[in-house]
Structures are given as structure tokens and as C-alpha cells.
């Protein structure tokens, strides 16, 4: 054990991360459409896992991944008007 370092928790399964991604994208679409979206602390906590799944999704191209990633991060930073 190294002193002063906190070990990162083990990443959840890809299936769980993919579920987080699907939830994130659905809520993002609602927010972009101007609908009210409820997000709780767990949702924002799971956002890193959603981004991981986005990067690991084999069916998406690099441009699609980057667009979705930027939209999610903009939303997280509060730059997306809801």
C-alpha cells in the first residue's frame, strides 16, 4: 500500500456503464428538447461510467463519440440551456 494515494474504485461492468450511457443520452435529448429533466446525485456520479461506455462502444464512430461526449460535458458544466 502506498501512503497518500487513494485507490480508485474498480470500474463497474460494461453493461452497467452502457445502461448509464443510455440513461444519460435520453435525459440529454429531453433537455435539448426543452423538457424538464430530473437529475440526482447518483446520475452525475455515474456520468463518468457513461462516458467510459461511450468511448468503448464498438458501434460508434469517432466523430459520433466526440459529439456525444461534448454534449454531455457541456450539459454537465451547465452550458446547455434546459
C-alpha positions in Angstrom: 0.0 0.0 0.0 1.3 3.4 -0.9 0.7 6.2 1.6 -1.1 9.3 0.5 -2.8 7.7 -2.5 -6.4 6.8 -2.6 -7.1 3.8 -4.9 -9.8 4.4 -7.5 -12.8 2.1 -7.2 -13.0 -0.7 -9.7 -15.0 0.3 -12.8 -18.4 -1.3 -13.0 -19.2 -3.8 -15.7 -19.5 -2.5 -19.3 -23.2 -3.4 -19.3 -23.8 -1.2 -16.2 -21.8 1.6 -17.9 -23.8 1.2 -21.1 -27.1 1.5 -19.1 -25.7 4.7 -17.6 -24.9 5.9 -21.0 -28.4 5.2 -22.4 -30.0 7.0 -19.4 -27.6 10.0 -19.9 -28.4 10.2 -23.6 -32.1 10.0 -23.0 -32.0 12.8 -20.4 -29.8 14.9 -22.7 -32.2 14.6 -25.5 -35.1 15.7 -23.2 -33.0 18.6 -22.0 -32.1 19.7 -25.6 -35.8 19.5 -26.5 -36.6 21.9 -23.6 -38.4 19.3 -21.4 -37.8 19.2 -17.7 -35.2 16.7 -16.6 -34.6 15.5 -13.1 -31.1 14.5 -12.2 -29.9 13.3 -8.9 -26.5 13.0 -7.3 -26.3 9.3 -8.4 -26.9 10.3 -12.0 -24.0 12.8 -12.0 -21.8 10.3 -10.2 -22.5 7.7 -12.9 -21.7 10.1 -15.7 -18.0 9.0 -15.7 -19.1 5.5 -16.3 -21.5 6.7 -19.1 -18.5 8.5 -20.8 -16.4 5.3 -20.5 -19.1 3.3 -22.2 -19.4 5.9 -24.9 -15.7 5.6 -25.6 -15.8 1.8 -25.6 -19.0 1.4 -27.7 -17.9 -0.6 -30.8 -20.8 0.6 -33.0 -20.0 4.3 -32.8 -17.5 6.2 -34.9 -15.0 8.7 -33.5 -17.0 11.7 -34.7 -20.2 10.4 -33.1 -18.4 9.7 -29.9 -16.8 13.2 -29.7 -20.2 14.9 -30.5 -22.0 13.0 -27.8 -19.1 13.4 -25.3 -19.0 17.2 -25.8 -22.8 17.5 -25.5 -22.7 15.5 -22.2 -19.8 17.5 -20.8 -21.5 20.8 -21.8 -24.6 19.7 -20.1 -22.7 18.7 -17.0 -21.0 22.1 -16.9 -24.4 23.8 -17.1 -23.8 25.3 -20.5 -26.8 23.6 -22.1 -29.9 25.7 -21.5 -32.7 23.5 -20.3 
